[in-house]
Each structure stands twice: as C-alpha cells, then as structure tokens.
Amino acid sequence: MPQPSTRSRPSWIPSELAWVLATAFVATAVAILDLKLWRMDPDVPLFDAAGDSSYYLVSIKGVLEHGWFLNNPDLGAPFGQSNYDFAIGDVAHYVLVRLLGLVLGDPVVVFNAFFVLGFPLIAVVAYAVLRDLGATRAPALVAGVLFAFLPYHMIRGQDHLFLTSYYEIPLAVWLVAVVAAGRSVIGRAAPRRRMLLILAACLVVGAGSSYYAIFALLMLLTVVPTAAIARRSRAIALQGAAVAALVAASFALANSPAIVFQMKHGANDSVAARQPGESELFGLKLADMVIPRNTHRLEPLARRGQTYYTRTPLRSEGFNPSLGSVATLGLVAALLVLLTTGLGSATASLRRSRIAVAGTVALMSFLIGTIGGGSALIAYGLTPQLRAWNRLALFIAFAALIAVALLLTALGDRLRARGRPAWLLSVIAAFVGAVGVYDQTSVIDAPDYPAVAAAWTAQDDFATRMQDRFAAGTKILQLPYMSYPENGPIHALGDYDLFTGYLHTSDLRWTYGAVRGRLSDWHGAHQALPPEQLATAAAAAGFGAVYLDRIGYADGGAATAAALAALAGPGASGVSADGRLQFFDLRPAAARLAASTTSAERAQLSQALLYPVALGFGDGFSYQEHAGPTPFRWAGPDARLTLESGFPGTREARFTAQLFGGGAEPSTVTLTLPDGSRRSVRVSDKGSKVSFVLRLRDGDASLRLQTAGPAAPHPPDNVRDLRLRVEAPRIEYAPLQPARLTGYVAAATP
C-alpha cells in the first residue's frame, strides 16, 4: 500500500517569500514618499493626460472597453481605428492592463495603478534575478529597489508608461548571464524548473517593449558569443542561439497581428518612418549616464548637471539614461573586474565571473548604443527604425547593480569571516540604498496634483455636457485636422490632445485616431476645405457635431468658430469654462440640408467626403523634388499612378495634373485609364494641364502614363530616364467642387 508523501516545502521558501514581500513593500513605500501619493485622486491621472500619456490612457481605455488595443470603433469615425501600423509590441503590458481592468474597472484608475505598481514589480523581478545570480537577500533588495527608481523611471513618468515598466530588463540580463556562465538552460541536461523559468522569461522579454526585446536579442547575439569564444565552449554558443530563437519567436508571435496586417495591406511608410541620423540624435552618451541630473536634490550637483545640459550641442533625451551614483560606481567595478579577470578565466571565483559577465553586458550595451557606435551601423546599414538607443542605459544600469549586489555580498562574507554580526551587512546595505534613493529621486518627481485635477475636471465638465446632449453612437468631426500618430504640435495644440473628448465620454465616436496613410484617414484628404463646407458635408454623412479645440489655430480659432456658429445656428453651441473647447450641434443644419436636397445628392456628398481616392506614385516614378514650393516627380517612359479606394461600388471622379515633357520638342503621353480606355496628349517643357473623368471601382487601380519623346538633360552621374515631369496630380469630386459646396452650405445655414 503506497505511503502518503512526506515531502514538505523547502525551509527557505517562507523566509524568501518574506524578503520578496519586503522588497515590494520598500519599493511601494519609496514611491508613496517620492510621489506624495497621499495627495493623489485615483480618478485623475497622476500627471497630466497630454502628449504621449494621453496615447497610453486611450490605449488602456480601448482595452477595457473593447477587449484589445489594436482596434477601437470609437476612434477614426466613421470606420473605426485600426492601429496595426503603430501599436507594435507591449503585448505583455496590455495583458497586465487587462488583468488590472478586471479588478479596478476604470481606465484612469488602471492607468495610475499600472504606473505605481510598476515600482514594486520591477524591484521584485530584479530581486529574484539577483538572488539567482548569487546575491544575498539584503543586497538584492537594495539593488532591486534602486533599479526600480532610476531617474529614467521618474523623468518619463506616465508619458512613456510602458517604457517605464521595465520589469523585463532584469529577465533579459538574466538570460544573457546564465547562458554566458555556461549553465545548461535548454535540453536534457537542463533542470526542468530552470528550463520552465527560461521559457517564461523568453516569453515575457519577447512580448514586452519592442525596444527591450530587440536590445535583449542584441545582447544574446554579442555577449554570449563573446563568452563562448573566451571559454572555448560550443555549448554556450548553442544554448545562446536557442534562447535568442525563443525570444525572437515570442517577439514575432506577439507582433503577428501587425505583421499579418501589413503583409495583407502593404507597409505604411507614412507612420513612424525614422531616418538614420535619428540614431545619433537619440544615441547613448556616457556623460548623460554619469553626470548628475539637473534636478538633483543637492544644489551643487544640480548646477553641474544644468551647466552640461545647457552647453552640450546634443541633448539626446536629456538625463533619462542617468545611472545614479551607486550604479555608476557599480559600473566602474564591473568593468574593472572584466578587465582584470576576463570572461574565460578558469581560476576566477563564480562571483567574479558573474561580475565579469555583467561588465560585458554593460560594455556591449555602450558600444552598440553610443553615438556613432553599433547603433549608427545598424541605422545606416540595416534599418533606421530603432532610434532611441540611449534606452540601452537600462541594461547598463542593471548590469552595474549586479556588481553592486555581488560586491555587497562579498563584503558580508568578509564581515562574517571576521566575526562581525550578520545584521551589520543589512545596515550597510540599507545605508547604500538610502543614499542611492536620495541621489536618484528629485523634489520635482511629485506631480502638481491640484493643477492636474483642475485641468482634468474642466475637461470632464465640458465632455459631460456633450455626453448629455448627444446620443450614443453620435459621430463627431474634430477640428483642426491633426494626423495620427506623431503629427507634432499645431500652434499650441499638442500631439494626441484631440483624444481629450474620447477620454471623458462613452459611446461617442470621434474622427481623430484614423491612421495616416490608410484609407480610413479621409479627413486628411479634405483638410483644406473651409470649416463650414467640411461641416456641411459631414452633416450629410451623418455626423452629429463638430468638436473644436481652438488653441490649434493662429487666431485662437475665432474665424473657424464664427463660421461654424453661423452654420449651426443659435443655441447649437457649447464652450468649455476656459474657452478652449467648443462644440457645435450639426443636427439642425443636417435637417435644413435634408429639406433642400435630395437623398441622392446627400449620398453622393457623403461618398465623396468619406471615400477619397488615395493617389500614389508607383513603378516608373522617381523620388519627390521641388521647383520652389511646388513638389513634382520625374517619370520614365512607362510609369503608373496608383489609385486606391475603399468605396464599395462604382463612381466617377476627375483626374487633373500638370505634365511637362523632357525638352522643347513635344512629347506624346498616352494615358491608360482604369477602365482600359486610352487618351493621348502632347506636352512640352512648358507644361500642359490634363483633365480626365475616371470611372472607379472598389479596390486598387492604376493610371498608366507612357511617354514618347526626348528625355530631359541631366548630369553624367544621374542615370535616371527623365521623360515626363508630373506636378500636382489630383483627384477631384463633383460634389466637393466649391460652387456645389457653397450651395449646400447656404441650404444648411439658418
């Protein structure tokens, strides 16, 4: 008869759990004190909901209300937002958001909780990794807390919510360290528990921030091979390749929806297209890491930081990469151990070997991330899409804190060997931690809670009036037009400020958020229309209101507001308490327009507004150039203009352009229209305007231009065949012609 198991939990588990909880408690306590969290209102964002923080709050609201972050039917009205071109990575963070949402419910509360809970989460993960690498408990606690409170975390705040939730960094460095140390992590020789932990770490690292996942891969592909060569170990190289493959697979799986979307719909070069030079603009600088930040608590150190900041010609991302004094000393120690011991020493102690690995991580991170280093080679030779290489400072910081924790552990061994009490190390570690926290935090870390609450409440009061006035599902045209994402400011209107209305309402549908470069961004094609004409067409398309943010205009929105007020009529407008925001009810105008036009006219007006044809330059065209303010492109003897439309049917539109031949002798240009018919025109270098009616169907089409005639002269080193110059190609719609729109506006105006 089988006997019941007598196995029990290892005796170390309760005490280890107590230290994990202590690490979380200390990190939370520091966050409360540094941010003065007793002053916060959980229903109001900790910092202001503007700029990038607004983007993250919108993403969280979308996850809680619609299940995930890639699609949001309340944005990009009327088609909804498909964010596959921009929302890359961060899947692990959104899983945490979803879990917090199940408990807390409210998007703002989740937004705040995610940020605050990031401190203990980072500290606990760092503690666990440091313990596995051989640090004793008190040094691991201190180093974990210091890592959670890097200036990087406090300076970025909620503006870069997921970048400041860098709990995957210790896991990434741990993967590198255990493989480089020669520990078996995958395969038959690997303990099952370790293998499961490795798989979990690979999954989290690959599914976290895209930047950190790629940085982790770079460390695995540089540090591990270096260790394999130094130790002449094929096994290390193979294990490193396997771990890198797992991280890459996790990254690909997490981003597979975006990858599949772009394979199906094509890449969108209008979104987040980086330039190689940006890798140096946002590269890593040693001075930014070791010079005290210009908001340091000690005035002499703050002055030193400010002096550097004002005089340096290249500010990158400021003092975001700052390590703090303790980690700076740890970095020096790690590099000294690496230089004196090396990676391949057979006589070095396990502790010194691990510090040497940490030093290698720091060194490789710097060589890759520094301005003009490996990052520049990647940007100019492979891809410029990674630009903020200064964020590798997080890998350097954790590597440095590994050295700090292991050196404190060594100090504890010496103290015990000399008969000193065991608690003495805890006292020394606590002192190091207190000095480090004081050094790394700043008096400006805490937000101005009253000012943030006042601004949020004013926005909420205005949005409540809109919520009460308009029924669920009402589509709202937002002005001024601001492309999404990363448009940059328009006068005083900041990026993502147009998310304000969405953040404070439920079930209303907003035009802002349609991705630039996709067909759903219909507003961008009509931004030159006068506001009263655009609003009239929007009313015909079923929009119920206009939302105006007046700080997006040079005149404070006065002219636009006056035009919209005349269209909407008396009593159809509302203004925020500070005069910045204003709405105009379009329903009375829509009713007047319906009384004066036919349903067919309104349908044609709606179609012309919401389904513009995207005109692109396809095969045979060269890059864009300018003749003064006028853009143009040269074409060879056979070129195609692409025509993309999402309209589910057939319609007519007019194509116009200015065509120039290559020389004084006339050229013959044969245009093959989408329906297969052909038109021929004669053009010279003086230019000729062409205009044709096109019959368009749903989907992609092209307009082929075949030129027979002389090529334009060009320098010997220019190998292009310059046969036809094309200026100002446009697609025009009859319902949106000025005369027609003026009549519609007159019909809609009281």
N, C-alpha and C positions, 0 to 999 in steps of 0.2 A: 504494500500500500504506500503510495507516494506521500512523503512528508511535506507539510507546508513549508514554504520558503522562509528561511530565517534571515534573508538579506535585508538590510536596512539602508537608509540613506547614508552616504559618507558623512562623517562627523564634521567635515569642513563646510558643508552646504549652509547650515543656519548662520554661521559666522560670516561666510562670504556674502550671503544674501543681506545680512545686516550692513555690510560695508557698501554694497550696491545701493541700498536704500539711503545710507548716509551720504553717498556721492550725489544722489538725486536731490536729497534734502539740502545739502550745501549749495548746489547749483541753483536750486529754486530760491533759496534764501538770498543769495547774491543778486539774482535777477530782481527780486522784490525790492531790495535795498537800492540797487543801482537805478532801476527804472521808476522807483517810488510808486509801485503798483497799487498801493492802498488809495491812491488818488484817481485811479482809472475808473471809467464806466465801461463795463464789459460790452455794452450795446453800442459803443462808439469806438472806431478804430483807434489803436494806441497812438499812432502817428496820423498825419493827415491822409485821407484817401484821395491822393492825387498822384499823377505820374504813374510809375510802374506799380506802386502799391495798389492803385485803382485797378490795374490789369489783373493782379493776383486776387483781389477781392471779387472781381467779376467772375474769374475762373472758379473760385470757390462757390459763389452763388449758383453758377451754372451746374456744378457738380451736384449740389444739394437739391436743386430744383428739377434737373433734367437727367441726372444719373452719371454724366461724364463730362469731360472738358472739351471734347473735340467738336461738338455740335450744340448750338444754342438757338432755339427757334425764336427767342425774344430779341435777338440782335440781328442786324443786317436785314431789316424788314424790306420787302415782304417775304424774302426767300429763306431767311434764317442764316445764321453764321456757321460756316464750315471752316474750322480753324486748323486744318491739317498742314497748311503751309508754314505756320508759325509756331504752333504749340508742340514743340519737339521735346521729347524726354520728360522727366519729372513724374513718371508713372508711379513710382514708389511713394512720392509725396502725395499724389492725388488719392492713393489708396488710404493713406493716413487721414486725409481730409474727409474721405467718405466715412471712415470709422468714427471720426470725431463728430461728423454730422449726425450719425445715428444716435449719438448721446446728447449732443448740445443743440442741434437743430438750426439755430440761427446762423446765417453766413458770417455776420460780423463777430459773433462770439467765437465761432470756429476759427476765423482769421486771427483773432487775438490769441486764442488758446494755442494754435499751431505755433505761433511765434514764441510765446512764453515757454511752452513745453519743449521747445527745441533746445533750450539750455540744459535741462536735466537729461534729455535724451542723448545729446552729444556727449555730455560728461560720462554717462553710464556706459555708452558704447566704447568710448576711449578708455575708461577704467578697465572694462573687460579685456580689451586688446592688450593693454599694458600688463595686466596680470598674466596673460598667456605668454607674454614675451619675457617674463621673469621679474617684473617689478613687485615689490611688496605692497601691502594694502595702502598704507598712508601715502607713500609717494605716488601710487597710481591714482588715488583720489585727487590729490593736489594737481597732478598733471592733467587729469581729465577735466577738472573744473577750469583750469587755466586755458585749456584748448577751447572750451565752450565759450569763454569770454574774450576771445581775441578781438582786437579793435575792428577787424573785418566784420564781425557779427554785429557790433553796436553801430558802426558807421552806416552800414547798409540798411539795418532795421527791417521794416516791412516792405521797403521799396523793392528789395530783391529777396522776397520771402523764402523761396526755395533754395537760393544760393546760400542763405544764412542758416539753412537747416542741413548743415554739412556733416551729418552723422555717418555718411558713407565713407568719409575720408579715412577715419581710423581702420575701417574694414578693408579699404583699398590698400593702405600701407601694410596692414597685417598680411594680406595675401602675398604681397611682394616679399615681406620679411620672412615668412615661414618657408616659402619656396626657395628664396635665396640662401636660407640657412641649411638647406638640404633635407628638411623634414618631408617625409612622404605624405602627400596630401590627397592623391588620387590613385586608385589602383588597388591591387590585392594587398600590398604591403601597408596601406594606409589604414589606421584605426577607423572603424565605422563612424564613431562620433565625430572625429575630426573631419572626415570626408563630408558628412552632412553639414557641418558648420561651414566648410569651404564652399559647398554648393549654395548654401543660403547666402553667404557673403557675396558670391559672384552674382547671384540673382539681384540682390539689393543694389550693389555697385552699378551693375549694368542698367538697372531700371530707374536709377536716381537721376540726378542732374546730368545732362549730356556732357557738359564740360568736365565734370568729375569722372564720368565713365571713361571718356577719351583720355584724360590725364592718367587714369589708372592703367589703361592699356599701354600708354607710352612708358610708364614705369615698369610694367611687366616685360615690355619688349626691350628695355635698356638695362635696368638694374639686374634682372635675373640672368640674361646672357653674360653680363659682366661677371657676376658671381660664378656662373658655370665655367667660364674661361679661367677665372682666378683659381678655382678649386678643381679644375680639370674633371668636371662631372657632367657626363652626358645626361644623367638622371635629372639634374637640376634644370637643364635646358628643356627636357621633355615635359617635366612637370609644369614649368613656367608656360610652355606653349599650350598645354592643356587648360590651365587656369585662364590664360588670355582668351582662348577659344570660348570658354564658358562665359566670361564677361562679355565678349563680343556677341555671343548668341543671345544673352539676356538683353543687351542693348538693341539688337535687331528685332527681337520679339516685342520689346516694349514700344518700339517705334514702327512696328509693322503696319499699323493703320495708315500712318502718314506716308510710309514708303509705297504702299499699295495705291493710295490715292494719287500720288504724284506719278506713278507708273501709268495709271489709267488716264489722268487728266493732263499730264505733262508738268514739267517743273515750272515754278512761278518765279521768274527772275526779278519780279517787282518787289519781292518780300525778302528782307534780311540778306540782301546781296552785299557781302563785305568786300573790301578792297585790300590787297596785300599790305599796303602801307599801314593799315589799322593795327596789324600785329605788332608794329613797333610803337605806335601811338599808345596802345594799351598793354605794352610788354612789361616784364618784371624788371624792377630796379632794386639793386642792393640797398641803396640809400633809403628808399621807401620802406624797406623792411626793418632797418635798424635805427634810423633816426626817430626820436620820439615824435608822436603825433602832435600837431599844432594846437590841440585842445587838451594837452596833458594837464593833470591836476597841479603839477609843480610849475610855477610860472617860468623859471629859467629854462626848463626843458621845453615848455610850450613855445617860448620865444625862439629857441633853436629850431624847432620844427617849422615855425612860421617863416623864419628867415630863409630856410631852404625852400619852402613851398613857394614863396613869392619870387625867388631868384631863379629857380630851375626853369629852363625853357620847355621841359617836357614833364607834365604833371601826371600823365597816365590817369589812374583812378585815385590819385591822392594817396592818403595813408591807409587805404584799405588793406594793403599787404603787411602792415606793421606787425612785427612778431611780439613786441614787448621785451622788457629787459631779461626776464627769466629765460624765455625761449631763445633770445639772441645768444645768451651765454651757453645754452644747450647746443645751439648750432655750432658755435666755436668748438665746444668739447667734442661733438660728433665728428667734425672734420679733422680735428687733431688725432682722434682715435683712428679714423680711417687712414690718415697719412702715416701714422706710426705703426699700425697693426696690419692694415690692408684687409682685403676680403678673403685671401687664400691662406692665411696663416694657420698652420696646423697646431701651433703651440698656444695660441690665444685662448683665453677663457671664453666660455659660452657668452658671458655678459659682454665682454669686449667685442666679440664677433657680432653680436646683435647691435651694439652701438655703431660698429663699422658699417653694417648694412643700413642703419638709419642715416649715417653720414653719406652713404652712396645715394640714397633716395633724395636727400637734400641737394647734393651736388648735381645729380642728373636733372632734378627739377629746375635748378637755377640755370644750367647750361642750355636746357631746352627753352625755358621761359624768358630768359633775359633778352633785352632789346638787341636785335641783330644776331641772336643765337639760333638755336634749332628752330624756334618758332618762325623766324623770318624765312628759313629754308623751306619749311613746310608751307608757309603762306605763298611764297613766290614759286615754289616748285610742285606743290601738291594741291592745296586748297586754302583759300583765304578765309573760309567760313568760321574758323576758330580765331578770334582776335584778342580776347581778354586773357592773355597768357599770365598776367600778374596774379591770377587766381591760383596758380600753382604754389603761391606762398602758403596755402593751407597745407600742402604736402610737406613743405619745408618746416612749417611750424610744428606739425605733429611729429615729424622725424626728430626735430630738436627736443621736443618734450619727452620722447622716448629716451633720449640721452639723459635728460634731467631726472626722470623717474628711476632709471637704472643706476645713475651715479648716486642718487639719494639712497637707493637700496644698498649699494656697496658701502656707503657711509654707515648705514645701520649695521651691516655685518662687522665693520671695524669697531664700532662702539660696543657691540655685544662681546666681541673678542677681547676687549679691554675691560669688560666687567661693568659697563655702563647699563643703566636700567633700560628696558625695552621701550618705555614710553618716551625716552629722550628723542628718538627719531621722529615720533609723531609730532613732538613740539617743534623740532627743526623744520619738518615738512610743512606744518601749519604756518610757521613764520614765512617760509618761502612762498606759500600760497597767498598769504595776506599781502605780502609785498607785491606779488605778481598781479593780483586782482586790483590793488590800488593803482598800479602802474598802467594796466591795460584798460581800465574804465575811465570815464570822464564825467565831469559835473554836467556836461550837456547831453548825456545819454538819455536822461529822463525827458519825455515829451512835455510840451506845454499843454497839459490836459484841458484847462479851461478854454483856450483858444481853439483847440481841435474840436471840442464839444460844441462850442458856439457855432462854428462853421458847419459842422455836421447837422446840427439841429435846424439851422436856417435852410439848408438844402432839403432836409426832411419835411419841413413845413410846406415848402413850395411844392415838393413832389406829392405830398398828401392832397393838396388842392387838385392836382392833375388826376390823381388816383380816384378822387371822389367825383370828378367831373366826367371822366371818360370810362366807357365800359371796357371790360376785359377783352383783349384782342385788338384794341384800337391801335392802328399803325400811326406812328409819329415821325414826321420828317424833321431831321435835326440840322440846324444851321449854326455856324457856317459848315460847309463840307470840310471834313478832315479825313484824310485817307487812313486806313488801318492796315497794318500796325506801323509804328515808328515813323509817324509823319513829321515830327518835330513841332515846335510851337508855332501858332498863328497869332501874331501880335501877343497878347497876354494869355491866350488860351493854350494850355499845356497839353502835351500828349496824353491821351486817354481821359481828358477832362469831360468829354462828351458821354462817358459812361455814367455820369452822375445821376441822370434821370433813371436809368435802369437799376442802379444800386438801391434807390429809395422807393421803388414801386414793384408791383407784382402784376404779371399778366398783360402789361402793355408791351407793345412791340416797337422797337427803336431802329432807325436806319443805320446808326453808327455801328461799326463792327464787321461790315462786309469786307472781305479780304481784298485788298488792292491787287489788280491783275487778274481777277476772276470775273466771270460774267455777272455774279451777284452784286458787284460794285457798280450798279447802274448810276448811282448818284454822281460818281466821279466823271462820267461822260457828259453830265449836264451842269456842272458847277458854274459854267459861265452864264447860265440863264439868269435874268433878273429875278429877284426873290418872289415877286408877285406872280410871274409866269410859271416858275417852278412850283410854287404852292398851288396854283390853279390846276396844273397838270397832275400834281399829287392828289388833289381832291378828286379829280376824275378817276384816279387809280385806286380810290378807296381809302386814302389817308384821312384821318380824323383831326389831326392837329399838327402844328409846327412848334418845335421847341427851339428857342433862340438863346444862345449864350453870347451876350453882347460884347464880352471882352475879346472876342475873336475878330473884331473889326477895328480899323484905324479910327473911326469916328464913334467908337463905343456902341456901334450897332444902331445908331439913330436913323439913318436912311432906310436900312432894312426893316426896322421896327415900324417906321411910318408907312412903308409900302404894304407890309403885311396887315397893319391895323386897318388901312383903307380897304383891303380885300375882305378881311374877316368881318368888319362892321362893329358897331357899338356893342359893348358888353361881351365881346367874344375873346377877351384877352385877360391874362393874369400876370403879375410881376412879383418876383421874389422881394423880400424885405430889403435887401441890399441893392436892388435894381439891376443885378447882373443877369438873372434868368427871366425869361418871359415865354409864355405860351400863347398861341392863337388857335382858337377853335375853328376848324375848317368846315364843320358840318353845315352851317348856314350858307357858306359860299358854294359848297357842293350841291345843296338844294337849289340855289339860284341857277347854277350852271346846268343842272338837270332840266330845269324848266325851260331853258333857252336852246338846248341842243338835243340831238338825237342820241339814242343809246349807241348807235354805230359810231358816231363821231367821238363819243367819250371812250369807247373801246379802242379806237384807233389811237387816240391821245394817250391812253394808258399803255398800250403796246409800245408806242414809240418811246415813252418815258422809261419803262421798266426793262425793255429788251433791246438795248442798243447793240449794234454790231461792233465787236472788238476787231479793229483793223490792225494787222501786224505785218511785219516785213519778213518774208520767207526766203526761200532759196533765190540766189542771184543778186541779192542786195548786199551792199557794204554797210559799214558802220555809220552812225549818225554824225553829221558835220553841221556847221553853221555858216550862213552867209549873213553877217551881222546878227540880228536877233532871230533870224529865220532858220529853223532846222531843215535839213534835207538829207537825202541818201542817194548815192550813185547806184545804178543798176547796170548789170552786164547785158549782153544781147538777149538773154532769156531770164526773166525774173518773175516772182509771184508775190502778190499781196494776199495775205491770209484773211479770211472773213469768218468770224466765229459768232454764232448767235444761239441763244437759248430759247428763242421764241418757238412754241410748239405749233408751227403752221407755216404758211407761205405768205409773204408780203413783199411790198416794193419799197425800195429806198434809192436815193440818188447818190452816186459816187462823183466827187469832184476832186480835182488835183491840178497842180501846175507842173507841166512837163517841159524839160529843156533837153535839147539834143546835145551831142558832144562837140559840135563845131558849127561854123556858119552855114555849111551845106546842110540842107534839110534832111531829116531822118524820118523814116516811116515807122510808126509804132502801131503794132497790131495788138489789140486788147481782146482776149478771150474771156467773155463774161461767164458767171457761174452757171447760166443755163445753156452754155455751149455756143451761143451766138458770138459773132466777131464784129469789131469796129476797128477801123484804121484811121489814124490821124497823122498829119505832117507837122513836125516840130523842128525848131532850130534852137541855137543857143540863146535866142531872145526870149524863148518861153511861150507856151500856149496853154490856155486853160481848157481842160476837158471836163465833160459832164455827161454821165450816162445813167439811165434808170436801170437798177439791178433788181431781178426777181430772186428773192432769197428764201431758202427753206431752213428748217431747224437743223442745226449742226454746223459742221465746218464746210467752207467752200474756199475758192481762191479766184483771184483775178490775175490772169497771166498777161505779162507785157513783153512782147518780142520786138526788139528794135533792130532795124536795118539802117545803118548809116555810119558816119565817122565817129571814132572814139575821141574823147577829149584828150589833149596833150597832158602828159604827166611826167614827173621826174623819172630818171632811169631806175631808181631804186623802188619805184611804185609799180607793182606788177598787176594792179587791178585793171580790168577792162571797163573803162568809164564811158558807157554808151548813152545812158539816159539818167538825167537828174530829176528826182521826184520831190516836189515840195508840197506841203500842206495837203496830203490826201485826207479826205473826209467822207463820212457817210452822213447824209442829211435826210431828215424825215419830214414829209409834208405837214403832219400835224404840229410839228415843233418849229415851223417857219415863223419868223417874227410877226408877220401880219396875221396869221391864224391865231397865234398865242395872244396877241393884243385883243383880238375879238373875244376869245374865251375869257380873258381877264375882265373885260368890260361886262360880259354876261354874268360873271360870278360876283361882281362888286355891287354893293347896295347903292 
